[in-house]
Amino acid sequence: MLRSLHISNYALISGVDIEFYPGFNVITGETGAGKSIILGALSLILGGRADTRVVTDPSAKTVIEAQFDITGYDALKQYCIDSDIEWDDNTCILRREIAPAGRSRAFVNDSPVPVAKLREVAMFLVDIHSQHQNQLLSTPEFQLRVIDTLAGNGRKLTEYTARYNAYRDAVKKLRAARAEVERSRQDEEYTSFQLEQIEALGLVEGEQERLEHDREVLENMSNIKASLAAAIAALNGNDGSALELIDSAAAECRRLEGVLDRTDDIPARLESVSIEVADVSRTLESLDESLEGDGGSLEAIEDRLNSIYSLCHRHHVASGDELIAMRDTLRARLDNLDNSEEFLHELERKARRLRALARETAQELSESRRREAERFARQLREAAMPLGMKNLQVQVSVEQVDMNATGIDEVKFLTAFNKNQPLMPVGNGASGGEISRLMLSVKSIIASKMQLPSIIFDEIDTGVSGEVADSMGRMMLRIAETIQVITITHLPQVAAKASHHYKVYKEDAADRTLTHISLLDTDERVAAIATMLSGNSVDEAAMNNARSLLTNVNPNLFNGTV
């Protein structure tokens, strides 16, 4: 339930802290006192759009914070854990801050979150029902959701959604495969021609790179051979070569055998160097002998490379290896085309199988909805008749349609408010007051299934009075047995039913008018309800009438036992 609400620097509110209680809470006040301001602040907590015009003091930020008691309410826990939001088993805190410059920040349990995430969390905690939402009653989506809620179709809907999405994915894959096969068939001749061109070239992986290396060697043959000759001469020539000098040094070191440290073994080490240099020289000589290329071999390499370059350009690729990859792709495309009929048949079989599974679940949903539709029509008629609609007729139509994201049903609420009036879709010919009473009746029926801690009614009782108003108040009181109810009302009959009564009022400060809210004690409640009954001229009769309304709900209110 909503435990407390803090509002600071918001419109006409400098700062208020409101404690709410379980059961039925009402908020009253004169027109223009600021009830809508409090509701507007609360809507920001629920992810509503921020407006810098509500920031009264430009030197401070606007803060709205709501604390919810969620003891024993685990519906939100997994969502917060999955979203990496701090979690407390007893309290959930939603906070919204608006800076004077317009920047808005949102928090859940002190974890900063996007406003969209704040809105999703709030949907687990509270339902605000304002007058414009009465129009939802005439929408097929809302009507279907009501029936599913009452029928307890949550798990079945989850199962259906998974099966329907799997079916839709299979259909998309089938369509894409058909389109690809059709394109391949149209391009089959050209694809075969491309493949023949590439295969005729007989490319092997890495060939282009090797040819380009060989061409570079052949083009620089004279320089390469000159360098090889110089290196060989330096290592093993006839005049002061490296080998001669090393051999000479080794001979001189052997004469110094008595002088040199034997452990250094310098003569042997020089002999080893001589052997290594001789081996290097032979390797260079072998390379020199192998580089006997001629103009014919260079011309052949150039011709081969030109063929590769030409085909690369024609097929818009950068290298021979990419041509090889393209060859493999074209070959696979033609192979797939040969097997396309069987491939498409398999996709079709899978789509039909998934459609049958989705249809099976949709049929189960439909049967559940039809059973609930009959039951709900009776409940709605029984709930609404005491609200001044004694001639009300209700029929809930469940008609089969093509399978879609919600199943195979279209739900329509059909009503007639007067004798001899034909049944029509709800909203056609109904007054605003009748729609309000119907919506309240719907909320009273689904309250136990809503799995929400709190519901807020914003003047849902507008346009009614007398006995009907009394009945609407009793209906809200019954809803409050299941979940916390907070109602903004102008009706004394409704206000008297609440367990806690709050009054919104304005006061003039030195330089501005401020909105306040206070929880009324018993005497203040009597005075407030008497004012609602008779206006500003409150007399003893109005006070007695107010006491009577209050004791109708709680007979012990004035005898000191409460």
C-alpha positions as CSV (number, residue, x, y, z in Angstrom):
1,M,0.0,0.0,0.0
2,L,1.0,3.7,-0.4
3,R,2.4,4.5,3.1
4,S,3.5,8.1,2.6
5,L,3.9,10.9,0.0
6,H,6.4,13.8,0.2
7,I,6.0,16.8,-2.1
8,S,8.2,19.8,-2.1
9,N,8.5,22.9,-4.3
10,Y,5.7,21.7,-6.6
11,A,3.2,24.3,-8.0
12,L,1.3,25.7,-5.0
13,I,2.9,23.2,-2.6
14,S,5.9,24.4,-0.6
15,G,6.3,21.2,1.3
16,V,3.8,18.5,2.5
17,D,4.2,15.1,4.0
18,I,1.2,12.8,3.9
19,E,0.8,9.5,5.8
20,F,-1.7,7.1,4.3
21,Y,-3.3,4.0,5.9
22,P,-4.7,0.7,4.9
23,G,-8.3,0.5,3.8
24,F,-10.4,3.4,2.5
25,N,-8.9,6.9,2.4
26,V,-10.6,9.9,1.0
27,I,-9.3,13.4,0.0
28,T,-11.8,16.3,-0.1
29,G,-11.5,20.0,-0.6
30,E,-13.1,22.9,-2.3
31,T,-12.9,23.3,-6.0
32,G,-9.5,24.9,-6.8
33,A,-8.0,24.0,-3.4
34,G,-5.3,21.9,-5.0
35,K,-6.5,18.3,-5.1
36,S,-5.5,18.0,-8.7
37,I,-2.0,19.4,-7.8
38,I,-1.5,16.5,-5.4
39,L,-2.6,14.0,-8.0
40,G,-0.4,15.6,-10.6
41,A,2.6,15.3,-8.2
42,L,1.7,11.6,-7.7
43,S,1.5,11.1,-11.5
44,L,5.2,12.2,-11.8
45,I,6.1,9.3,-9.4
46,L,4.3,7.0,-11.8
47,G,6.4,8.2,-14.8
48,G,4.3,11.2,-16.0
49,R,5.8,13.9,-18.1
50,A,7.8,16.5,-16.1
51,D,7.2,20.3,-16.7
52,T,9.5,22.9,-15.3
53,R,6.5,25.2,-14.8
54,V,5.7,23.3,-11.6
55,V,9.1,24.3,-10.1
56,T,8.0,27.2,-7.9
57,D,11.3,28.2,-6.3
58,P,13.9,28.5,-9.1
59,S,16.7,28.1,-6.5
60,A,15.6,24.6,-5.5
61,K,14.6,21.4,-7.2
62,T,11.2,19.8,-7.0
63,V,11.0,16.5,-5.2
64,I,8.2,14.0,-5.0
65,E,8.8,10.8,-3.1
66,A,6.3,7.9,-2.4
67,Q,7.0,5.1,0.0
68,F,5.0,1.8,-0.4
69,D,4.7,-0.9,2.1
70,I,5.2,-4.1,0.1
71,T,5.4,-6.6,3.0
72,G,4.3,-10.0,1.6
73,Y,4.0,-8.6,-1.9
74,D,6.6,-10.4,-4.1
75,A,5.2,-9.5,-7.6
76,L,7.8,-6.7,-8.0
77,K,10.8,-8.5,-6.5
78,Q,12.0,-10.5,-9.5
79,Y,11.5,-7.5,-11.8
80,C,13.8,-5.3,-9.6
81,I,16.4,-8.0,-9.3
82,D,16.4,-8.6,-13.1
83,S,16.7,-4.8,-13.6
84,D,19.6,-4.4,-11.1
85,I,17.5,-2.3,-8.8
86,E,18.1,-2.3,-5.0
87,W,15.4,-4.4,-3.2
88,D,13.9,-4.3,0.2
89,D,11.3,-6.9,1.3
90,N,9.3,-4.4,3.2
91,T,9.6,-1.0,1.5
92,C,9.7,0.3,-2.1
93,I,10.6,4.0,-2.5
94,L,9.8,5.9,-5.8
95,R,11.3,9.4,-6.2
96,R,11.3,12.0,-8.9
97,E,13.4,15.1,-8.9
98,I,13.0,18.1,-11.3
99,A,15.7,20.7,-11.5
100,P,14.8,24.3,-12.3
101,A,16.7,24.0,-15.6
102,G,14.3,21.1,-16.6
103,R,16.4,18.0,-16.0
104,S,14.4,15.2,-14.5
105,R,15.8,12.3,-12.5
106,A,14.0,9.2,-11.3
107,F,15.0,6.7,-8.5
108,V,13.7,3.4,-7.3
109,N,15.0,2.4,-3.8
110,D,17.7,5.0,-4.4
111,S,18.8,3.4,-7.6
112,P,18.8,5.9,-10.5
113,V,16.6,4.6,-13.3
114,P,15.2,5.9,-16.6
115,V,11.7,7.4,-16.3
116,A,10.3,4.5,-18.4
117,K,11.7,2.0,-15.8
118,L,10.1,4.1,-13.0
119,R,6.8,3.8,-14.8
120,E,7.1,0.1,-15.1
121,V,7.8,-0.3,-11.4
122,A,4.9,1.9,-10.5
123,M,2.5,-0.3,-12.5
124,F,3.2,-3.0,-10.0
125,L,2.2,-0.7,-7.1
126,V,-0.7,1.6,-7.9
127,D,-3.5,2.2,-10.4
128,I,-4.7,5.7,-10.8
129,H,-8.2,5.9,-12.2
130,S,-9.1,9.4,-13.5
131,Q,-12.3,10.5,-15.2
132,H,-10.8,10.4,-18.7
133,Q,-9.9,6.7,-18.2
134,N,-13.6,5.9,-18.1
135,Q,-13.4,5.9,-21.9
136,L,-11.2,2.8,-21.6
137,L,-14.4,0.9,-20.8
138,S,-15.5,1.2,-24.4
139,T,-12.2,-0.1,-25.9
140,P,-12.0,-3.8,-27.0
141,E,-8.5,-4.0,-25.5
142,F,-9.6,-3.0,-22.0
143,Q,-12.7,-5.3,-22.2
144,L,-10.6,-8.3,-23.2
145,R,-8.1,-7.5,-20.4
146,V,-11.0,-7.4,-17.8
147,I,-12.2,-10.9,-18.9
148,D,-8.7,-12.3,-18.9
149,T,-8.0,-10.9,-15.5
150,L,-11.2,-12.3,-14.0
151,A,-10.7,-15.7,-15.7
152,G,-7.1,-15.9,-14.3
153,N,-5.7,-16.4,-17.8
154,G,-2.3,-14.9,-17.0
155,R,-0.3,-18.1,-17.4
156,K,-2.3,-19.3,-20.4
157,L,-1.8,-15.9,-22.0
158,T,2.0,-16.2,-21.4
159,E,2.0,-19.6,-23.0
160,Y,-0.1,-18.4,-25.9
161,T,2.2,-15.4,-26.5
162,A,5.3,-17.6,-26.6
163,R,3.6,-20.0,-29.1
164,Y,2.1,-17.3,-31.2
165,N,5.5,-15.5,-31.4
166,A,7.2,-18.7,-32.3
167,Y,4.6,-19.3,-35.1
168,R,5.1,-15.7,-36.4
169,D,8.9,-16.1,-36.4
170,A,8.4,-19.4,-38.4
171,V,6.2,-17.6,-40.9
172,K,8.7,-14.8,-41.3
173,K,11.5,-17.3,-41.9
174,L,9.4,-19.1,-44.4
175,R,8.5,-15.9,-46.3
176,A,12.2,-14.9,-46.3
177,A,13.2,-18.3,-47.6
178,R,10.6,-18.3,-50.3
179,A,11.8,-14.8,-51.4
180,E,15.4,-15.9,-51.4
181,V,14.6,-19.0,-53.4
182,E,12.6,-17.0,-55.9
183,R,15.5,-14.5,-56.3
184,S,17.9,-17.4,-56.7
185,R,15.7,-19.0,-59.3
186,Q,15.5,-15.8,-61.2
187,D,19.3,-15.4,-61.0
188,E,20.2,-19.1,-61.5
189,E,21.5,-18.7,-65.0
190,Y,23.6,-15.7,-64.1
191,T,24.8,-17.4,-60.9
192,S,25.9,-20.4,-62.9
193,F,27.7,-18.1,-65.4
194,Q,29.6,-16.4,-62.6
195,L,30.5,-19.7,-61.0
196,E,31.9,-21.1,-64.3
197,Q,34.0,-18.0,-64.7
198,I,35.6,-18.3,-61.3
199,E,36.0,-22.1,-61.5
200,A,37.6,-21.8,-65.0
201,L,40.4,-19.6,-63.5
202,G,41.3,-22.5,-61.2
203,L,42.4,-20.4,-58.3
204,V,44.0,-21.8,-55.2
205,E,44.2,-20.1,-51.8
206,G,47.2,-17.7,-51.5
207,E,48.1,-17.9,-55.2
208,Q,47.8,-14.2,-55.8
209,E,50.1,-13.3,-52.9
210,R,52.7,-15.9,-54.1
211,L,52.6,-14.6,-57.7
212,E,53.0,-11.0,-56.6
213,H,56.0,-12.0,-54.6
214,D,57.6,-13.9,-57.5
215,R,56.9,-11.0,-59.8
216,E,58.7,-8.6,-57.5
217,V,61.7,-10.9,-57.4
218,L,61.9,-11.3,-61.1
219,E,61.5,-7.5,-61.7
220,N,64.4,-6.9,-59.3
221,M,66.5,-9.8,-60.5
222,S,69.7,-7.9,-61.5
223,N,69.8,-6.0,-58.2
224,I,69.1,-9.2,-56.2
225,K,71.9,-11.2,-57.9
226,A,74.4,-8.3,-57.5
227,S,73.7,-8.2,-53.8
228,L,74.0,-12.0,-53.5
229,A,77.3,-12.0,-55.4
230,A,78.7,-9.3,-53.1
231,A,77.6,-11.1,-50.0
232,I,79.1,-14.4,-51.2
233,A,82.4,-12.7,-52.1
234,A,82.5,-11.0,-48.7
235,L,82.0,-14.3,-47.0
236,N,84.0,-16.7,-49.2
237,G,85.9,-14.7,-51.7
238,N,89.6,-15.0,-52.8
239,D,90.8,-11.7,-51.3
240,G,90.4,-11.0,-47.6
241,S,87.0,-12.8,-47.3
242,A,85.4,-13.4,-43.9
243,L,86.3,-17.1,-44.0
244,E,90.0,-16.4,-44.7
245,L,90.2,-13.9,-41.9
246,I,88.5,-16.2,-39.5
247,D,90.8,-19.1,-40.4
248,S,93.8,-16.8,-40.0
249,A,92.6,-15.7,-36.6
250,A,92.1,-19.3,-35.6
251,A,95.7,-20.2,-36.6
252,E,97.2,-17.3,-34.6
253,C,95.2,-18.3,-31.6
254,R,96.5,-21.8,-31.7
255,R,100.0,-20.4,-31.4
256,L,98.9,-18.7,-28.2
257,E,97.8,-21.9,-26.6
258,G,100.0,-21.4,-23.6
259,V,98.8,-17.9,-23.1
260,L,95.0,-18.2,-23.6
261,D,92.8,-19.6,-20.9
262,R,91.9,-23.1,-21.9
263,T,88.4,-22.8,-20.6
264,D,87.7,-20.1,-23.2
265,D,88.6,-22.5,-26.0
266,I,88.9,-19.7,-28.5
267,P,90.4,-21.7,-31.4
268,A,87.5,-24.2,-31.3
269,R,85.0,-21.4,-31.2
270,L,86.6,-19.7,-34.2
271,E,86.4,-23.0,-36.1
272,S,82.7,-23.2,-35.2
273,V,82.1,-19.7,-36.6
274,S,84.1,-20.6,-39.8
275,I,81.7,-23.6,-40.3
276,E,78.6,-21.4,-39.8
277,V,79.9,-18.7,-42.2
278,A,80.7,-21.4,-44.8
279,D,77.2,-22.8,-44.5
280,V,75.6,-19.3,-44.9
281,S,77.8,-18.8,-48.0
282,R,76.6,-22.1,-49.5
283,T,73.0,-21.2,-48.8
284,L,73.4,-17.9,-50.7
285,E,75.1,-19.7,-53.6
286,S,72.2,-22.1,-53.9
287,L,69.7,-19.2,-53.9
288,D,71.8,-17.4,-56.5
289,E,71.8,-20.5,-58.7
290,S,68.0,-20.9,-58.3
291,L,67.3,-17.3,-59.5
292,E,67.8,-18.0,-63.1
293,G,64.4,-16.6,-64.2
294,D,63.9,-15.2,-67.6
295,G,61.5,-12.8,-69.3
296,G,59.2,-15.7,-70.3
297,S,58.4,-16.7,-66.7
298,L,57.8,-13.0,-65.7
299,E,55.4,-12.7,-68.7
300,A,53.5,-15.8,-67.6
301,I,53.2,-14.4,-64.0
302,E,52.0,-11.1,-65.4
303,D,49.4,-12.8,-67.5
304,R,48.1,-14.9,-64.6
305,L,47.9,-11.9,-62.3
306,N,46.1,-9.8,-64.9
307,S,43.5,-12.6,-65.2
308,I,43.0,-12.6,-61.5
309,Y,42.8,-8.8,-61.3
310,S,40.3,-8.6,-64.2
311,L,38.0,-11.2,-62.5
312,C,38.3,-9.4,-59.1
313,H,37.3,-6.1,-60.8
314,R,34.4,-7.7,-62.6
315,H,33.0,-9.2,-59.4
316,H,33.8,-6.2,-57.2
317,V,36.1,-8.1,-54.8
318,A,39.6,-7.1,-53.6
319,S,41.6,-10.3,-54.0
320,G,41.8,-13.8,-55.4
321,D,41.0,-15.3,-51.9
322,E,37.8,-13.3,-52.0
323,L,37.0,-14.7,-55.4
324,I,37.4,-18.2,-53.9
325,A,35.0,-17.3,-51.1
326,M,32.6,-16.0,-53.7
327,R,33.0,-19.2,-55.6
328,D,32.0,-21.2,-52.5
329,T,29.0,-19.0,-51.9
330,L,27.8,-19.3,-55.4
331,R,28.2,-23.0,-55.4
332,A,26.3,-23.3,-52.1
333,R,23.5,-21.1,-53.5
334,L,23.1,-23.4,-56.4
335,D,23.2,-26.5,-54.2
336,N,20.5,-24.9,-51.9
337,L,18.4,-24.2,-55.0
338,D,18.6,-27.8,-55.9
339,N,17.3,-28.7,-52.4
340,S,15.0,-25.7,-52.0
341,E,11.7,-27.5,-52.4
342,E,12.5,-29.9,-49.5
343,F,13.8,-27.0,-47.5
344,L,10.7,-24.9,-48.0
345,H,8.5,-27.9,-47.3
346,E,10.3,-28.4,-44.0
347,L,9.8,-24.7,-43.1
348,E,6.1,-25.0,-44.0
349,R,5.7,-28.1,-41.9
350,K,7.3,-26.3,-38.9
351,A,5.1,-23.2,-39.4
352,R,1.9,-25.4,-39.6
353,R,3.0,-27.3,-36.5
354,L,3.6,-24.1,-34.5
355,R,0.3,-22.6,-35.8
356,A,-1.6,-25.7,-34.5
357,L,0.1,-25.3,-31.1
358,A,-0.8,-21.6,-30.9
359,R,-4.3,-22.3,-32.1
360,E,-4.8,-25.0,-29.5
361,T,-3.8,-22.6,-26.7
362,A,-5.9,-19.9,-28.3
363,Q,-8.9,-22.2,-28.2
364,E,-8.4,-22.9,-24.6
365,L,-8.3,-19.2,-23.9
366,S,-11.4,-18.7,-25.9
367,E,-13.3,-21.3,-23.9
368,S,-12.1,-19.7,-20.7
369,R,-13.2,-16.3,-21.9
370,R,-16.7,-17.5,-22.9
371,R,-17.3,-19.0,-19.5
372,E,-16.0,-15.9,-17.7
373,A,-18.0,-13.6,-20.0
374,E,-21.3,-15.1,-18.9
375,R,-20.3,-14.9,-15.3
376,F,-19.0,-11.4,-15.6
377,A,-22.2,-10.1,-17.3
378,R,-24.2,-11.3,-14.3
379,Q,-21.7,-9.8,-11.8
380,L,-21.6,-6.5,-13.6
381,R,-25.4,-6.2,-13.7
382,E,-25.7,-7.1,-10.0
383,A,-23.0,-4.7,-9.0
384,A,-24.2,-1.8,-11.1
385,M,-28.0,-2.0,-10.4
386,P,-27.7,-0.5,-6.8
387,L,-26.0,2.5,-8.4
388,G,-29.2,3.8,-9.9
389,M,-29.2,1.5,-13.0
390,K,-32.1,-0.9,-12.1
391,N,-33.0,-1.5,-15.7
392,L,-29.4,-2.3,-16.8
393,Q,-28.9,-5.1,-19.2
394,V,-25.5,-6.5,-19.8
395,Q,-24.2,-9.0,-22.4
396,V,-20.5,-9.8,-23.0
397,S,-20.0,-11.0,-26.6
398,V,-17.0,-13.2,-27.4
399,E,-16.7,-13.5,-31.2
400,Q,-14.0,-15.5,-33.0
401,V,-11.7,-13.5,-35.3
402,D,-8.4,-14.3,-37.1
403,M,-5.6,-15.4,-34.8
404,N,-3.7,-12.4,-33.5
405,A,-1.4,-11.4,-30.6
406,T,-4.2,-11.8,-28.0
407,G,-5.8,-15.0,-29.3
408,I,-8.8,-15.6,-31.6
409,D,-11.4,-13.5,-29.7
410,E,-12.9,-10.1,-29.9
411,V,-14.7,-9.1,-26.7
412,K,-17.6,-6.6,-26.7
413,F,-19.4,-5.2,-23.7
414,L,-23.0,-4.7,-24.8
415,T,-25.3,-2.7,-22.5
416,A,-28.8,-1.2,-22.3
417,F,-29.7,1.3,-19.6
418,N,-33.4,1.6,-20.2
419,K,-36.4,-0.7,-20.8
420,N,-37.0,-1.6,-24.4
421,Q,-33.6,-0.3,-25.4
422,P,-31.5,-2.6,-27.7
423,L,-28.2,-3.8,-26.5
424,M,-25.4,-1.6,-27.8
425,P,-21.6,-1.4,-27.4
426,V,-20.8,0.3,-24.1
427,G,-20.3,4.0,-24.6
428,N,-22.9,4.3,-27.4
429,G,-25.7,6.3,-25.9
430,A,-24.4,6.1,-22.3
431,S,-24.0,9.2,-20.2
432,G,-20.8,10.2,-18.5
433,G,-22.3,9.3,-15.1
434,E,-23.4,5.9,-16.3
435,I,-20.0,5.2,-17.7
436,S,-18.4,6.2,-14.4
437,R,-20.7,3.9,-12.4
438,L,-20.1,1.1,-14.8
439,M,-16.3,1.5,-14.5
440,L,-16.5,1.6,-10.7
441,S,-18.5,-1.6,-10.8
442,V,-15.9,-3.2,-13.1
443,K,-13.1,-2.1,-10.7
444,S,-15.0,-3.5,-7.7
445,I,-15.4,-6.9,-9.5
446,I,-11.7,-7.2,-10.5
447,A,-10.2,-5.6,-7.3
448,S,-9.4,-9.0,-5.8
449,K,-7.7,-10.1,-9.0
450,M,-5.7,-6.9,-9.7
451,Q,-2.8,-7.9,-7.5
452,L,-2.0,-4.3,-6.8
453,P,-1.3,-2.7,-3.3
454,S,-3.2,0.5,-4.1
455,I,-5.9,2.1,-6.3
456,I,-6.6,5.8,-6.6
457,F,-10.0,7.1,-7.8
458,D,-10.0,10.6,-9.1
459,E,-13.6,11.9,-8.7
460,I,-15.0,8.7,-10.3
461,D,-18.3,9.6,-8.6
462,T,-18.8,12.9,-10.5
463,G,-22.3,13.4,-11.7
464,V,-24.1,11.3,-9.0
465,S,-25.8,12.2,-5.7
466,G,-28.2,10.9,-3.1
467,E,-28.7,7.1,-2.8
468,V,-26.5,6.4,-5.8
469,A,-23.7,8.3,-4.2
470,D,-24.2,6.3,-1.0
471,S,-24.0,3.1,-3.0
472,M,-20.9,4.1,-4.7
473,G,-19.3,4.9,-1.4
474,R,-20.2,1.5,-0.1
475,M,-18.8,-0.1,-3.2
476,M,-15.4,1.6,-2.7
477,L,-15.5,0.5,1.0
478,R,-15.9,-3.1,-0.2
479,I,-13.0,-2.7,-2.6
480,A,-10.9,-1.4,0.3
481,E,-11.4,-4.7,2.1
482,T,-9.0,-6.2,-0.6
483,I,-6.6,-3.4,-1.5
484,Q,-5.9,0.2,-0.3
485,V,-8.3,2.7,-1.8
486,I,-7.6,6.4,-2.0
487,T,-10.5,8.5,-3.4
488,I,-10.7,12.1,-4.4
489,T,-14.4,13.1,-4.0
490,H,-16.9,15.9,-3.7
491,L,-19.6,13.7,-2.2
492,P,-20.3,13.6,1.5
493,Q,-21.8,10.2,1.2
494,V,-18.6,8.8,-0.1
495,A,-16.3,10.8,2.3
496,A,-18.2,9.5,5.3
497,K,-17.4,5.9,4.4
498,A,-13.7,6.3,4.6
499,S,-11.6,5.2,7.6
500,H,-9.3,8.2,7.1
501,H,-10.3,11.6,5.7
502,Y,-7.8,14.2,4.3
503,K,-8.7,17.8,3.5
504,V,-6.9,19.9,0.9
505,Y,-7.0,23.6,1.5
506,K,-5.3,26.9,0.5
507,E,-3.7,29.5,2.8
508,D,-2.3,32.9,2.0
509,A,1.3,33.4,3.0
510,A,3.1,36.8,3.0
511,D,3.9,36.6,-0.8
512,R,2.0,33.6,-2.2
513,T,-0.9,31.2,-1.8
514,L,0.0,27.7,-0.6
515,T,-1.8,24.4,-0.8
516,H,-1.8,22.2,2.3
517,I,-3.3,18.8,3.2
518,S,-4.2,17.5,6.7
519,L,-5.6,14.4,8.2
520,L,-8.9,15.2,10.0
521,D,-9.8,14.0,13.4
522,T,-13.4,13.1,14.2
523,D,-14.7,16.6,15.0
524,E,-12.9,18.0,11.9
525,R,-14.5,15.3,9.8
526,V,-18.0,16.2,11.0
527,A,-17.3,19.8,10.1
528,A,-15.9,19.0,6.7
529,I,-18.8,16.7,5.8
530,A,-21.3,19.2,7.1
531,T,-19.7,21.8,4.8
532,M,-19.9,19.4,1.9
533,L,-23.6,18.9,2.7
534,S,-24.7,22.5,3.1
535,G,-21.9,24.8,1.8
536,N,-20.6,27.6,3.9
537,S,-23.7,28.1,6.0
538,V,-23.2,25.1,8.3
539,D,-25.9,24.8,10.9
540,E,-26.6,22.2,13.6
541,A,-28.9,20.2,11.2
542,A,-25.9,19.8,8.8
543,M,-23.7,18.8,11.7
544,N,-26.2,16.2,12.8
545,N,-26.6,14.9,9.2
546,A,-22.8,14.6,9.0
547,R,-22.7,12.6,12.3
548,S,-25.4,10.4,11.0
549,L,-23.5,9.7,7.8
550,L,-20.4,8.8,9.8
551,T,-22.2,6.6,12.3
552,N,-23.9,4.7,9.5
553,V,-20.5,3.2,8.7
554,N,-19.1,3.2,12.2
555,P,-21.8,3.2,14.9
556,N,-19.2,3.5,17.7
557,L,-17.5,6.6,16.3
558,F,-18.9,9.0,18.8
559,N,-19.3,6.8,21.9
560,G,-15.7,6.8,22.9
561,T,-15.1,3.1,22.0
562,V,-13.3,3.9,18.7
